[in-house]
Amino acid sequence: MDPRSGAGMTNARDLEFRADAAAGAGDMHGARRLLEQAVMLDGSTAQTWSKLSAMRKAAGDVAGSLDAVDRALALAPLDFTTLLSRAFLLEALDDPQSALAFGHALAQLPDRQDLPPQMQQPVAHARERWGKLQAATERHLESAIPASVAGADRERALRFVSNRSRRTRHYHQDPSDFQYPGLPEREIHDRSDFPELAALEAATDAIRAEFDALVAANAAQMVPYIQYPERVPLRQWKELNRNRDWTAIHLIQNGKRIDANALHCPTTMAAIERLPQPKIRGASPNAMFSLLAPNTRIPPHSGVANVRLVCHLPLIVPPDCGFRVGATEREWKVGEAFVFDDTIEHMAWNDSDKLRVVLIVDLWAPSLSPAERSAITAIIEASDVGFGSG
């Protein structure tokens, strides 16, 4: 009798239940036979096909197991466990696409740290295979870059390569309040756009001395970097809100000079004045010393407005400190300033047992014309929203 006719037949769910009982009793042949019947009936699911794949694999039928996995994925194409099973089956068949299949599976890996113990070794193997393919892909593509491509152009070409290998990806601007259209999405901006950085860097020792004197004299007005009202839902800021592990000594805050601090730092203020800062009533300029306590991490977050960029001048950097914006990790080096887009996801960490201090200043996005800056200034002033710093 045709098992699909339905006359006098048990439905697919009952057959699967009986197959589970047979497998539990050690009757793998019987379980497979029942599952073969179940998948021929209406109502068979991705889970049914996955179970059949496991039974076929246990019987040594790797090709049949792969066919069943493909049937399961036709019904649930993004299921991580099934994708991982497919990759292992392709590997068993020495299929050259197996490494790529491991990458496809890892793309659907649940976003959690606590993998079940039985999954840790398979996932580690998948990462190893996928990592080797990524590295080989990057070596091949990097060799194609002409030797004449150098400097910032070469850095972008290398990022193009790592994006192609999927070791990195493109991060988008995600400002909380102000998204000006058409601005470049660059994680770290080219130094050539900011010739003023050289003078800022030249003043590093004097700026550091003013910071040290300000703190030693107990004259600094120091506040928690994050200060939200308790009623505001915080998500990433829950641990750091009003927490002095991340503090700020504001020199200029939302366009207002903080004399309690600024009067003690004349060289710093003069260096800041030479920078192309937005001057927007109630929002900018902003400049501060940012203090990150030992063993403190700033979670991934994004800033307020993509019309301004953020400049870091590192002053005190112990070992085991770092910074990431998008897919770019940057080691702070004392006296080496850099400019980044804080509306792209970024984070920082101080895993040392010493204090980390960075001077933070906001700057105009260099691609904005004078007319655009004028319009942006008027709109933000009318909005009454401050910038802060990233």
C-alpha positions as CSV (number, residue, x, y, z in Angstrom):
1,M,0.0,0.0,0.0
2,D,1.3,3.5,-0.8
3,P,2.2,5.0,2.6
4,R,1.0,8.4,1.3
5,S,-2.6,7.2,0.7
6,G,-3.5,7.7,4.4
7,A,-6.0,4.8,4.4
8,G,-5.6,3.0,7.7
9,M,-2.2,4.6,8.2
10,T,-0.8,6.2,11.3
11,N,0.0,9.9,10.9
12,A,3.6,11.2,10.7
13,R,3.6,12.4,14.3
14,D,2.7,9.0,15.6
15,L,5.3,7.3,13.4
16,E,7.9,9.7,14.8
17,F,6.9,9.0,18.3
18,R,7.2,5.3,17.7
19,A,10.6,5.9,16.1
20,D,11.8,7.8,19.2
21,A,10.7,4.8,21.3
22,A,12.5,2.4,19.1
23,A,15.7,4.4,19.1
24,G,15.5,4.7,22.9
25,A,15.3,0.9,23.1
26,G,18.4,0.6,20.8
27,D,16.5,-0.5,17.7
28,M,18.1,1.9,15.3
29,H,17.0,0.0,12.2
30,G,13.4,0.0,13.3
31,A,13.6,3.7,14.1
32,R,15.0,4.5,10.7
33,R,12.3,2.4,9.0
34,L,9.5,4.3,10.9
35,L,11.1,7.7,10.1
36,E,11.3,6.7,6.4
37,Q,7.6,6.2,6.5
38,A,6.9,9.4,8.4
39,V,8.7,11.7,6.0
40,M,6.5,10.3,3.2
41,L,3.4,11.6,4.9
42,D,2.0,15.1,5.0
43,G,2.9,16.8,8.2
44,S,6.6,15.7,8.3
45,T,8.8,18.4,9.8
46,A,12.4,19.6,9.7
47,Q,12.8,17.8,13.0
48,T,11.6,14.5,11.5
49,W,14.1,14.8,8.6
50,S,16.9,15.7,11.1
51,K,16.1,12.5,13.1
52,L,16.1,10.5,9.9
53,S,19.5,12.0,9.0
54,A,20.9,10.9,12.3
55,M,19.6,7.3,11.8
56,R,21.0,7.1,8.3
57,K,24.4,8.4,9.5
58,A,24.4,5.8,12.4
59,A,23.9,3.2,9.7
60,G,26.9,4.5,7.7
61,D,24.7,6.0,4.9
62,V,26.4,9.4,4.9
63,A,25.1,10.4,1.5
64,G,21.5,9.5,2.6
65,S,22.1,11.4,5.8
66,L,23.1,14.5,3.9
67,D,20.0,14.2,1.7
68,A,17.8,14.2,4.8
69,V,19.6,17.2,6.3
70,D,19.1,19.1,3.0
71,R,15.4,18.2,3.3
72,A,15.3,19.5,6.9
73,L,17.0,22.8,5.8
74,A,14.5,23.3,3.1
75,L,11.9,23.6,5.9
76,A,14.1,25.4,8.4
77,P,17.0,27.0,6.5
78,L,18.6,28.9,9.4
79,D,18.7,26.2,12.0
80,F,22.2,26.2,13.5
81,T,22.3,22.6,14.6
82,T,21.2,21.3,11.2
83,L,23.6,23.6,9.4
84,L,26.4,22.3,11.6
85,S,25.4,18.7,10.9
86,R,25.5,19.4,7.2
87,A,29.0,20.7,7.4
88,F,30.2,17.7,9.3
89,L,28.6,15.4,6.7
90,L,30.2,17.3,3.8
91,E,33.5,16.9,5.7
92,A,33.0,13.2,6.0
93,L,32.5,13.1,2.2
94,D,35.7,15.1,1.6
95,D,33.6,17.8,-0.1
96,P,35.7,20.9,-0.7
97,Q,32.7,23.0,0.3
98,S,32.7,21.7,3.9
99,A,34.8,24.6,5.3
100,L,32.4,27.1,3.8
101,A,29.5,25.1,5.2
102,F,31.0,25.5,8.7
103,G,31.1,29.2,8.1
104,H,27.4,29.2,7.1
105,A,26.6,27.3,10.3
106,L,28.6,29.7,12.5
107,A,26.7,32.6,11.1
108,Q,23.6,31.2,12.8
109,L,25.3,30.4,16.1
110,P,23.1,31.6,18.9
111,D,24.5,34.8,20.5
112,R,25.3,33.4,23.9
113,Q,28.4,32.5,25.9
114,D,27.2,29.3,27.6
115,L,27.3,26.7,24.9
116,P,26.1,23.3,26.1
117,P,29.2,21.1,26.9
118,Q,28.3,18.7,24.1
119,M,28.4,21.5,21.6
120,Q,31.7,23.1,22.6
121,Q,34.0,20.7,20.7
122,P,32.0,20.7,17.5
123,V,31.8,24.5,17.5
124,A,35.5,24.7,18.2
125,H,36.2,22.5,15.2
126,A,33.8,24.5,13.0
127,R,35.7,27.7,14.0
128,E,39.0,26.1,13.2
129,R,37.9,25.0,9.7
130,W,36.2,28.3,8.9
131,G,39.2,30.3,10.3
132,K,41.6,28.4,8.0
133,L,39.4,29.1,5.0
134,Q,39.2,32.8,5.9
135,A,42.9,33.0,6.3
136,A,43.6,31.3,3.0
137,T,41.1,33.5,1.2
138,E,42.7,36.6,2.6
139,R,46.2,35.5,1.7
140,H,45.0,34.9,-1.9
141,L,43.2,38.2,-2.2
142,E,45.9,40.3,-0.5
143,S,48.4,38.9,-3.0
144,A,46.3,40.5,-5.8
145,I,46.6,44.0,-4.4
146,P,49.1,46.0,-6.5
147,A,52.3,47.0,-4.6
148,S,51.6,50.6,-5.6
149,V,48.6,50.7,-3.3
150,A,49.9,52.1,0.0
151,G,49.0,54.0,3.2
152,A,45.4,54.6,4.0
153,D,44.4,53.2,0.5
154,R,46.0,49.9,1.3
155,E,44.4,49.8,4.8
156,R,41.0,50.1,3.1
157,A,41.8,47.5,0.5
158,L,42.8,45.1,3.3
159,R,39.5,45.8,5.0
160,F,37.8,45.1,1.7
161,V,39.5,41.7,1.7
162,S,38.6,40.8,5.3
163,N,35.0,41.9,4.6
164,R,35.0,39.5,1.6
165,S,36.4,36.7,3.8
166,R,33.7,37.6,6.4
167,R,36.2,37.9,9.2
168,T,35.0,41.4,9.5
169,R,31.8,43.2,8.3
170,H,30.7,46.7,7.5
171,Y,29.3,48.5,10.5
172,H,26.8,51.3,9.9
173,Q,26.3,54.6,11.6
174,D,23.5,54.4,14.2
175,P,23.2,57.7,15.9
176,S,20.7,58.1,18.7
177,D,19.4,61.5,17.6
178,F,20.9,63.1,14.5
179,Q,21.6,61.3,11.2
180,Y,22.8,63.6,8.5
181,P,22.5,61.9,5.0
182,G,25.3,61.0,2.8
183,L,28.3,61.1,5.2
184,P,31.1,58.5,4.8
185,E,30.8,55.6,7.2
186,R,34.5,55.3,8.3
187,E,35.4,53.8,11.6
188,I,38.8,55.5,11.9
189,H,39.2,58.7,9.8
190,D,42.3,59.6,7.8
191,R,44.8,61.8,9.6
192,S,45.2,63.8,6.4
193,D,41.7,65.2,7.1
194,F,42.9,66.7,10.4
195,P,46.3,68.5,10.0
196,E,45.6,70.1,13.4
197,L,46.3,66.8,15.2
198,A,50.1,67.3,14.9
199,A,50.0,70.4,17.1
200,L,47.7,68.6,19.6
201,E,50.1,65.7,19.8
202,A,53.0,68.1,20.3
203,A,51.3,69.4,23.4
204,T,50.9,65.9,25.0
205,D,53.5,66.3,27.7
206,A,52.1,69.7,28.7
207,I,48.5,68.5,28.7
208,R,49.5,65.5,30.8
209,A,51.3,67.8,33.3
210,E,48.2,69.9,33.6
211,F,46.0,66.9,34.2
212,D,48.4,65.6,36.9
213,A,48.5,69.0,38.7
214,L,44.7,69.3,38.5
215,V,44.2,65.9,40.1
216,A,47.0,66.3,42.7
217,A,45.6,69.6,43.9
218,N,42.2,67.9,44.4
219,A,40.8,70.8,42.3
220,A,39.1,68.7,39.6
221,Q,35.4,68.6,39.3
222,M,35.1,64.9,38.5
223,V,31.7,63.3,37.7
224,P,30.5,59.9,36.5
225,Y,30.8,59.8,32.7
226,I,27.3,58.2,32.4
227,Q,24.5,60.0,34.3
228,Y,21.0,59.0,33.3
229,P,17.9,59.4,35.5
230,E,16.9,56.2,37.3
231,R,13.6,56.1,35.4
232,V,15.3,55.8,32.0
233,P,15.8,52.2,30.6
234,L,19.5,51.8,30.1
235,R,20.4,48.4,28.7
236,Q,24.1,48.8,28.0
237,W,24.7,51.5,30.6
238,K,23.1,49.6,33.5
239,E,26.4,48.8,35.2
240,L,28.1,52.1,34.5
241,N,25.3,54.6,35.1
242,R,26.5,57.0,37.9
243,N,29.4,54.7,38.4
244,R,32.8,56.3,39.2
245,D,34.7,53.5,37.4
246,W,34.3,55.7,34.3
247,T,34.6,59.4,35.2
248,A,35.0,62.6,33.3
249,I,36.7,65.9,34.1
250,H,34.9,68.2,31.7
251,L,36.7,71.2,30.3
252,I,33.9,72.1,27.9
253,Q,30.5,70.4,28.2
254,N,27.8,71.0,25.6
255,G,29.4,74.3,24.6
256,K,29.8,75.6,28.2
257,R,33.3,76.1,29.6
258,I,33.7,74.4,33.0
259,D,35.9,76.9,34.7
260,A,36.4,74.8,37.8
261,N,38.6,72.6,35.6
262,A,39.5,74.7,32.6
263,L,41.2,77.5,34.6
264,H,43.8,74.9,35.7
265,C,44.6,73.8,32.1
266,P,45.5,76.8,30.0
267,T,47.8,74.9,27.6
268,T,45.2,72.2,27.1
269,M,42.5,74.8,26.4
270,A,44.7,76.6,23.9
271,A,45.4,73.3,22.1
272,I,41.7,72.5,21.9
273,E,40.8,76.0,20.6
274,R,42.9,75.3,17.5
275,L,40.9,72.2,16.6
276,P,37.9,72.3,14.2
277,Q,35.2,71.8,16.8
278,P,31.5,72.4,16.2
279,K,30.2,75.5,17.9
280,I,26.5,74.7,18.5
281,R,24.7,76.3,21.4
282,G,23.7,73.7,24.0
283,A,25.5,70.9,22.2
284,S,29.1,71.6,21.4
285,P,32.1,72.0,21.7
286,N,33.0,69.2,24.1
287,A,36.3,68.4,25.7
288,M,37.2,66.3,28.7
289,F,39.6,64.0,30.4
290,S,38.1,60.5,30.4
291,L,39.3,58.3,33.3
292,L,38.7,54.6,33.1
293,A,39.3,52.7,36.3
294,P,41.3,49.4,36.5
295,N,39.4,46.3,35.4
296,T,36.6,48.3,33.8
297,R,35.0,47.7,30.4
298,I,32.8,50.2,28.5
299,P,30.2,48.1,26.6
300,P,29.4,48.5,22.9
301,H,27.5,51.7,22.2
302,S,27.0,54.4,19.7
303,G,26.8,58.2,19.9
304,V,24.3,61.0,19.3
305,A,25.2,62.6,15.9
306,N,27.1,61.6,12.8
307,V,27.9,65.2,12.0
308,R,30.7,65.3,14.6
309,L,33.6,62.9,15.1
310,V,35.5,62.1,18.2
311,C,39.2,62.6,18.8
312,H,41.2,60.6,21.4
313,L,44.6,61.8,22.6
314,P,45.9,59.1,25.0
315,L,47.7,60.4,28.1
316,I,48.0,57.5,30.5
317,V,47.8,54.0,28.9
318,P,48.8,51.0,31.0
319,P,49.1,47.5,29.4
320,D,46.0,45.5,28.6
321,C,43.9,48.5,27.5
322,G,42.2,48.7,24.1
323,F,39.5,50.2,21.9
324,R,37.3,48.9,19.2
325,V,35.1,50.8,16.7
326,G,33.2,48.7,14.2
327,A,35.6,45.9,13.3
328,T,38.8,48.0,13.9
329,E,40.7,47.4,17.1
330,R,43.1,50.2,18.1
331,E,45.8,50.2,20.8
332,W,46.0,53.5,22.6
333,K,49.5,54.9,22.4
334,V,50.5,57.9,24.5
335,G,50.7,61.0,22.4
336,E,49.2,59.4,19.2
337,A,45.8,61.0,18.5
338,F,43.1,59.4,16.3
339,V,39.7,60.4,15.1
340,F,36.7,58.0,14.9
341,D,33.0,58.0,14.2
342,D,31.3,57.4,17.5
343,T,27.9,56.7,15.8
344,I,29.5,53.4,14.7
345,E,29.4,50.8,17.5
346,H,32.4,51.1,19.7
347,M,33.7,49.9,23.0
348,A,36.8,50.2,25.3
349,W,38.5,48.3,28.0
350,N,41.0,48.6,30.8
351,D,42.0,45.1,31.9
352,S,45.0,46.4,33.9
353,D,45.3,47.3,37.5
354,K,46.1,51.0,36.8
355,L,44.2,54.1,35.7
356,R,43.7,54.9,31.9
357,V,43.3,58.6,30.9
358,V,42.4,60.0,27.5
359,L,41.7,63.5,26.4
360,I,38.5,63.5,24.3
361,V,37.5,66.3,21.9
362,D,34.7,66.4,19.3
363,L,35.3,67.7,15.8
364,W,33.3,68.5,12.7
365,A,33.0,65.7,10.1
366,P,35.4,67.0,7.5
367,S,33.1,66.2,4.5
368,L,30.5,68.8,5.6
369,S,30.6,72.1,3.6
370,P,30.3,75.5,5.4
371,A,26.7,75.7,4.2
372,E,25.9,72.3,5.6
373,R,27.5,73.1,9.0
374,S,25.4,76.3,9.1
375,A,22.2,74.3,8.5
376,I,23.2,71.6,11.0
377,T,24.0,74.2,13.7
378,A,20.6,75.8,13.3
379,I,18.7,72.5,13.4
380,I,20.5,71.1,16.4
381,E,20.2,74.4,18.3
382,A,16.5,74.3,17.6
383,S,16.3,70.7,18.9
384,D,17.9,71.4,22.3
385,V,19.8,68.1,22.5
386,G,23.4,68.0,23.7
387,F,26.2,65.9,22.2
388,G,28.3,64.6,25.0
389,S,31.4,62.7,23.8
390,G,32.1,59.1,22.9
